[in-house]
Amino acid sequence: MHRRTLLTALAAAPLAAPALAQPGWPTQSVRLVVPFAAGGPTDIPARLLAEELSKLLPQRVVVENRTGAGVVVGSDLVAKAPKDGHTLLYNTVAHSVLRGLFPRLPFDPIADFAPVALLGQIPLVMLVNKDVPAQTMPELLALLRANPGKYDYASSGNGGAVHLGTELMLKRAGLRANHVPYRGTGQVMPDLLSGRVAMYMDVAATGLSYAARGDVRALAISAGQRIPQAPQLPTLAEAGVADAESYTWHMVLAPAGTPAEVVQAANHAFNQAMKLPVVQQKLSDMAMLVRSDTTPASARAYLLSEITKWEAIIQEAGIKVE
C-alpha cells in the first residue's frame, strides 16, 4: 500500500522546476551586456551573478562585453534591443553621468531604460601619501582650507566616479585642490606613493589594500555609514563633510517598454542571487555593500537621484570629457 501510494503521488506531482522559474521569462538565454572590458571590477561581479543565475533560472545568463565610447556602445545596444527581458544592461554609476558628460547621445539614459535592480554600492576611500602632514580627515580638511589650491588630487580618469566623488567632497567642504587625471589606478599609485600627488579618493576595494600595507594613509570613507571592511575609518560626514556620500554602484537595466511583469521577474531573480552566501562573500571581499532588497521603482528613484546629483557637480565644476 505504501509503495502504491508513493507511486501515485509521484505520478501526480509536477516535474521539479528551477526555484526562480517565472511564467514567460526567460524563454531563451539572457544576454547581460557589460559595457566594460572583461576581467575588470565591473565584469567580475557580473560574471559571478551570471553563473549563479544560470543555476537558478531555466535558461542561461551569458555576459557579453561591449566596450567603446566609455559605456555608450554597450548601453546603446541594450537601449535598442528587443523589449522582452532577454537583453539586459549591467552598468555602474557611469550611467548617471552620461547626459552631463555627453550632450549628444544615441539614447536617453532615463527614457530608454527600465531599471531592474540596484545590486550594490562600493564606496570610495580618501587616501593621502605619507608626506602629507595630516593624520586624520579633519586635519586634511584644515590643511586644504589653509592652503587653497596648493595640493593636487589624482583621479583614475576625467569624469569618472573617483573624479566626481572627490569634487563632490571638495564642493561640500568649500575647498579647492588641483585635479590631475590619470588613465586608471595603476598609473595613479606610483605617483601617489612617491609624493607627486597628495590625495587620491580610490575605490575602497583597491584603496584599502594599499592602506593595509602601509603604503598610504586612509582617512575616511564616502559611505553613509562605516563599512565592515574598515570599521576604524570615519565617514566623510563624521569627519565634518555633510552630504558627500558617493559610490560606484552596480545596477541592472532593461530596455524601456519591457513588460512590467518581465522586469519584476528579473528583479526577483537578481535579488535572490544577491542573497546567495557565495555571492555575498565574494562581493563583500570587493568592499561592495550588497543590496538584495530593491524594487524596479526604488532602483529608478535611486538612478534619478544620482543623475540629479552628478549633473549638478559636473556643471558646477565645469567637467568635460576630452
SULWOPE-V309996 format. One record per residue. N is the residue number from 1. SS is DSSP state (H for helix, E for strand, - for the rest). D_LAST is the distance of its C-alpha to the last C-alpha in whole Angstrom. Layout:
# SULWOPE-V309996
n->(N:N)
ss->(SS:SS)
d_last->(D_LAST:D_LAST)
This chain:
# SULWOPE-V309996
n->(1:2:3:4:5:6:7:8:9:10:11:12:13:14:15:16:17:18:19:20:21:22:23:24:25:26:27:28:29:30:31:32:33:34:35:36:37:38:39:40:41:42:43:44:45:46:47:48:49:50:51:52:53:54:55:56:57:58:59:60:61:62:63:64:65:66:67:68:69:70:71:72:73:74:75:76:77:78:79:80:81:82:83:84:85:86:87:88:89:90:91:92:93:94:95:96:97:98:99:100:101:102:103:104:105:106:107:108:109:110:111:112:113:114:115:116:117:118:119:120:121:122:123:124:125:126:127:128:129:130:131:132:133:134:135:136:137:138:139:140:141:142:143:144:145:146:147:148:149:150:151:152:153:154:155:156:157:158:159:160:161:162:163:164:165:166:167:168:169:170:171:172:173:174:175:176:177:178:179:180:181:182:183:184:185:186:187:188:189:190:191:192:193:194:195:196:197:198:199:200:201:202:203:204:205:206:207:208:209:210:211:212:213:214:215:216:217:218:219:220:221:222:223:224:225:226:227:228:229:230:231:232:233:234:235:236:237:238:239:240:241:242:243:244:245:246:247:248:249:250:251:252:253:254:255:256:257:258:259:260:261:262:263:264:265:266:267:268:269:270:271:272:273:274:275:276:277:278:279:280:281:282:283:284:285:286:287:288:289:290:291:292:293:294:295:296:297:298:299:300:301:302:303:304:305:306:307:308:309:310:311:312:313:314:315:316:317:318:319:320:321:322)
ss->(-:H:H:H:H:H:H:H:H:H:H:H:-:-:-:-:-:-:-:-:-:E:-:-:E:-:-:-:-:E:E:E:E:E:-:-:-:-:-:-:-:-:H:H:H:H:H:H:H:H:H:H:H:H:H:H:-:-:-:-:E:E:E:E:E:-:-:-:-:-:-:H:H:H:H:H:H:H:H:-:-:-:-:-:-:-:E:E:E:E:E:E:H:H:H:H:H:H:H:H:H:-:-:-:-:-:-:-:-:-:-:-:E:E:E:E:E:E:E:E:E:E:E:E:E:E:E:E:-:-:-:-:-:-:-:-:H:H:H:H:H:H:H:H:H:H:-:-:-:-:-:E:E:E:E:-:-:-:-:-:H:H:H:H:H:H:H:H:H:H:H:H:H:-:-:-:-:E:E:E:E:-:-:-:H:H:H:H:H:H:H:H:H:H:-:-:-:-:E:E:E:E:E:H:H:H:H:H:H:H:H:H:-:-:-:-:E:E:E:E:E:-:-:-:-:-:-:H:H:H:-:-:-:E:E:-:-:-:-:-:-:-:-:-:-:-:E:E:E:E:E:E:E:E:E:-:-:-:-:H:H:H:H:H:H:H:H:H:H:H:H:H:H:H:-:-:H:H:H:H:H:H:H:H:H:-:-:E:E:E:-:-:-:-:-:H:H:H:H:H:H:H:H:H:H:H:H:H:H:H:H:H:H:H:H:H:H:-:-:-:-:-)
d_last->(79:76:75:76:74:71:71:71:68:66:67:66:62:59:57:55:51:48:48:45:46:45:47:45:42:41:43:40:38:35:31:29:25:23:19:19:21:24:26:23:24:23:25:28:29:29:31:33:34:34:37:39:38:40:43:43:43:45:42:39:35:33:29:27:24:21:18:15:11:12:15:15:17:20:20:21:23:25:25:27:29:33:34:36:35:34:31:29:25:25:22:21:19:16:18:18:15:14:15:13:10:10:13:14:15:18:20:21:20:24:26:25:26:29:29:32:32:30:31:30:27:26:26:24:26:26:26:27:28:32:32:30:34:33:35:34:32:34:34:30:30:33:31:28:30:32:29:26:23:25:23:20:19:17:15:14:11:8:10:13:16:17:14:16:19:19:18:20:23:22:22:26:27:26:25:22:20:17:15:14:11:13:13:16:19:21:19:19:23:24:22:24:27:27:26:23:22:24:23:21:21:22:23:27:28:26:26:30:31:30:32:35:35:35:32:30:31:30:31:30:29:27:29:32:35:35:35:38:35:35:38:38:35:35:32:30:32:35:34:33:30:31:29:26:27:24:23:22:24:25:26:28:27:29:29:30:33:34:38:38:41:39:36:39:40:37:36:40:39:36:38:41:38:37:40:41:42:40:37:37:38:35:33:34:34:30:31:30:32:34:34:37:38:35:36:34:34:33:30:29:30:28:25:25:26:23:21:22:22:18:17:19:17:14:15:17:15:12:10:6:4:0)
